[in-house]
Amino acid sequence: MAELTATSRDHDEATRCGSLLLDDGTVVRYDADAFAAGGLRLLRSGQRVRIRTEGDDPTAGRVVAVTLSTFQLPDIT
């Protein structure tokens, strides 16, 4: 698993899904499960976040957790 920082690009409150911009400009998507795993209730465009992805390549792995940059990521095995 990889842990990275990113910026929230968009978030749909109804579906709890959205996309993020990694620091290198790559866009990655997250689903409702990843959003729920991070313990957030709301996410706005432009907020800095921490993410955890499956695998070592964040562009190929699925995002499994999203939380604010000041929060700890949950332990997911």
Order of alpha helices (4+ residues) and beta strands (2+ residues): beta-beta-beta-alpha-beta-beta
